[in-house]
Amino acid sequence: MRMKLLATTILTLGLMVGVLATPAYLGTFRKTYRPPKDSALMKANCNACHSTGTQLNSYGKDVQKAMQAKKTKDLTAEILKSIEKVDSDKDGVLNVNEIRAGTLPGDPKSKP
């Protein structure tokens, strides 16, 4: 019984760590899109995908779904580009257009 509980705990923690963002994710995002230096998107840092702490905003959830569909924990430009034509925050502006404008694709209050 104890071994089963221990194994379940280890597996759960491993899965949790796998879905947390890393500085590499932010680097991949910035390398892929090169947001304008003084834009809200550049200043947002991790909040491009997260609303608070580890909680994902709507854009972050779409990124996560795209990663799960590819069965990977590595964020790539291909994954980011796969959700460009989605309007994650339902504000009427596609993710790619928000990103190009330097606004936040996961925040309906932030749009071009």
C-alpha positions as CSV (number, residue, x, y, z in Angstrom):
1,M,0.0,0.0,0.0
2,R,2.8,2.4,0.9
3,M,4.7,1.7,-2.3
4,K,1.6,2.3,-4.4
5,L,1.1,5.7,-2.6
6,L,4.7,6.6,-3.1
7,A,4.7,5.7,-6.8
8,T,1.5,7.7,-7.3
9,T,2.9,10.7,-5.5
10,I,6.1,10.6,-7.5
11,L,4.2,10.3,-10.8
12,T,1.9,13.2,-9.9
13,L,4.8,15.4,-9.0
14,G,6.6,14.5,-12.2
15,L,3.6,15.4,-14.3
16,M,3.2,18.7,-12.4
17,V,6.8,19.7,-13.0
18,G,6.3,18.8,-16.7
19,V,3.6,21.4,-17.2
20,L,5.3,24.3,-15.4
21,A,6.8,26.9,-17.6
22,T,10.5,27.4,-17.6
23,P,12.8,30.3,-18.6
24,A,13.4,28.3,-21.8
25,Y,9.8,28.6,-22.8
26,L,10.0,32.4,-22.5
27,G,13.2,32.3,-24.5
28,T,11.5,30.2,-27.2
29,F,8.6,32.6,-27.4
30,R,10.8,35.7,-27.6
31,K,13.1,34.1,-30.2
32,T,10.1,33.1,-32.3
33,Y,8.3,36.4,-32.2
34,R,10.8,39.1,-31.1
35,P,8.2,41.3,-29.4
36,P,8.8,45.1,-29.5
37,K,11.1,46.1,-26.7
38,D,8.7,48.5,-24.9
39,S,5.5,46.5,-25.6
40,A,3.1,45.2,-23.1
41,L,4.0,41.7,-24.4
42,M,7.7,42.1,-23.7
43,K,7.1,43.6,-20.3
44,A,4.7,40.8,-19.4
45,N,7.4,38.2,-19.3
46,C,5.8,35.0,-18.0
47,N,2.4,36.6,-17.9
48,A,2.2,36.2,-21.6
49,C,1.0,32.7,-20.8
50,H,0.3,32.9,-17.0
51,S,-2.3,34.9,-15.2
52,T,-0.8,34.4,-11.7
53,G,1.9,32.1,-10.5
54,T,1.5,28.8,-12.2
55,Q,-2.1,29.4,-13.3
56,L,-2.3,29.6,-17.1
57,N,-4.3,32.2,-18.9
58,S,-6.3,31.3,-22.0
59,Y,-3.3,31.7,-24.4
60,G,-1.2,29.5,-22.0
61,K,-3.9,26.9,-22.0
62,D,-3.9,26.8,-25.8
63,V,-0.1,26.5,-25.8
64,Q,-0.4,23.7,-23.3
65,K,-3.0,21.9,-25.4
66,A,-0.8,22.2,-28.5
67,M,2.2,20.7,-26.6
68,Q,0.0,17.9,-25.3
69,A,-1.2,17.2,-28.9
70,K,2.4,16.9,-30.0
71,K,3.1,14.7,-26.9
72,T,6.0,16.9,-25.9
73,K,7.2,19.0,-22.9
74,D,9.4,21.1,-25.2
75,L,8.0,24.3,-26.5
76,T,9.0,24.9,-30.1
77,A,8.3,27.6,-32.7
78,E,6.2,25.0,-34.5
79,I,3.9,24.6,-31.5
80,L,3.6,28.4,-31.1
81,K,2.8,28.9,-34.8
82,S,0.2,26.1,-34.6
83,I,-2.0,28.4,-32.5
84,E,-1.4,31.7,-34.3
85,K,-4.8,31.7,-36.0
86,V,-6.6,31.1,-32.7
87,D,-8.2,33.9,-30.7
88,S,-7.3,32.5,-27.3
89,D,-8.8,35.4,-25.2
90,K,-11.9,35.7,-27.4
91,D,-11.4,39.5,-27.9
92,G,-11.8,39.4,-31.7
93,V,-8.1,39.5,-32.5
94,L,-6.1,36.5,-33.6
95,N,-3.1,35.5,-31.4
96,V,-0.6,36.3,-34.2
97,N,-2.0,39.8,-34.7
98,E,-1.9,40.5,-31.0
99,I,1.7,39.2,-30.8
100,R,2.8,41.3,-33.7
101,A,1.2,44.4,-32.1
102,G,2.9,43.6,-28.8
103,T,-0.3,43.0,-26.9
104,L,-1.2,40.0,-24.8
105,P,-3.0,37.1,-26.6
106,G,-4.3,35.8,-23.2
107,D,-5.8,39.0,-21.9
108,P,-9.0,40.2,-23.5
109,K,-8.4,43.7,-22.2
110,S,-5.1,43.9,-24.1
111,K,-5.6,44.3,-27.8
112,P,-4.3,46.4,-30.7
